Amino acid sequence: MKKSMLAVLLVAAPMLAQKPSQDQAAVVLNAAGCGPNEVRFDVATDKHQHPTAQPEVGKALVYLIGDVLFGRPTTRVGIDGAWVGANHGESYFFFPVDPGDHHLCINWQSSLKRLSRLGSAVSFTAEAGKVYYFRTASDEKKEHELGLTLELLDPAKGQFLISSSALSTSHPKK
């Protein structure tokens, strides 16, 4: 019996080491903070509005700023496995979060498989009453290979970027 189990494991091991299935990839992306891949957003931007907000009582506030991005992509923003909105090019939006540990994810929304794989994720701990500014930026990984980064900003830098960014409003496509 031990020999047959060993033989099964030796045959199965290469298959288990292969590229994960779509379901496995979705589980991993969800753990990183991303929402379901099939959700797409329509985004409108207004460069004449620059509203800001203060956190609700008992909540933190997160700003997501799309900085200088190659090609003005639409980037979906997810937190803890659910999409909360999207930016298009140099734009921003904000949303409340509960205090605690969170996983924030961005993903380039594209019908092109190569571009739809671009994204980034970070973990952070939110404190009630605090404001967090994150920036999405282009990142050239290798020669002619694009990437996206997601970084936590100093509040003054975040406010400065908002002053020159368009307000983004988005809703899921139907």
N, C-alpha and C positions, 0 to 999 in steps of 0.2 A: 504494500500500500504506500509506503514512504517513497519508493522509486517512482510509482505512477504520479504521485503528487509533485515530486520533483520534476518529472518530465512535463507535466502540465504547466508548472511555473516557468520552466525554461522556454516553452513554446509561447506562453502568454506574456512574458516579460517584455519582449520587443514591442508587442501591440500596446501594452500599457504605457510604454515610454513614448509612443507616438503623440502627435499633436492632439491637444485636448478637443473634445467635441464642442459643438456650439453651446450645448447646455452647460458644460463645465466652464467654458469661457464666460458665459453669462453669470454664473455663480461667482466667479472670481471678480468680474467687473462690478457686480453688485456689492461685494464685500469692500471694494475700493471706493464705493460711494456712488457709482453710476446707476442710472435707471435702465429700464428695458430698451434694447437696441431699436425696436420698431417705432418708438416714439420720436416724432419729428416736430419741429417748431416753426411757426410763422413768426417773424420778428419785424417790428417797426422801430425806427429810431427817430429821435427828435433832438437835433443839435442845439436848439434854442432853450431847452429846459435842462436844469441841473439841480433837481430837488435832492435834498438830503433828509435824513430822519434820525430820530433818537430811538434807542431800544425801548420796547414795551416793558412794563414792570415785570420783573422776573425772567426776562429774555435777553439774549444778545442779538446784535445786528451784524449781518455779513454783507459786505459790498463785493461784487465781482466785477472787475474792470477789464475789458478787452483792450489791451494796449496795441502798439503797432504790430499788426499781424499781416503776414504775406497773403495777398489776395482777398482780404476782407471776409474771412469765413464766418459762418454761423457756428458758434460754439455752444453746445448744450452744457448746462450746469446741473450737477446732481449732488445731493447730500444724503448720506445714509441709505443709498439704494433707490432713491426717487429723484426724477428730474424736477427741478424747481423753476426753470426758465432757460433763456438763451440770450446771448449777445450776438451782435452782427458788427464786425469790424471794431472800430474804436468807440465802444459804448459801454454802459454800465447799468446794473440794476442792483437792488438790495432786497434782503428778506430776513425775517426773524428766525432765530433758532433757540432751542431750549439749552440751558446750561448743560455742560458735560462733554464727553468725547464724541467727535464727529469725523466722518470721512467725506471729503469734498473732492469732486471729480469734474473734469471738463473733457469734452469730446467734440472733435470737429464733425459737424453734421454734413455729410456729403454722400452722394450716390456713388462716388468712386471709392472702391474698396480700399485702395491704398491710403486715401485721405481720411476715410472714416475710421481708420485704426489710430489716428493721431489723437493724443490726449495726454492727460496727466492727472495725478491725484495727490492729495496731502491729507494728513491727519492733524487735527487740532483740538484743543480743549477750550470750549467757550465758557465764559463767566458772565453771569447775569449783569446787565448794565454796561457791558463793554461792546465796542465796535471793532470789527475786524475787516481789513481791506486786503483782498487778494487780487493779483493781476495775472492775466493770461497773456503770454508773450510768445512770439515765434522763437524757435531754437533750431539752429542749423546743426544737426548732429554730426553728419559727415558731409563730404562734398556733394552738393545737390540733394541732400536728404533733409527734408523738413521735420520739425518736431514742435511740440507745444510744451510750455512749462507753466506751472502754476506756483506762484510764490506769495507768501505773506509779506505785506508792505508795512512800513512805518506809517502811522496815521497821517502825518503831514504830507507824505508823498502820495498817499491814497487820495486825500482831499485835493491835492494839486492836480492829479490826473483826472478826477471827476470834473474839475472846472473846464477842461478842454475836451471832454468826452460827451457823446450824445446819450440821452436817456433811452434805454432799451425797454420796450414792452413786448412780451411774447405770449403766445398761447399755443397749445398743442394743435397740430394739423388734424383735420378730421378725415 
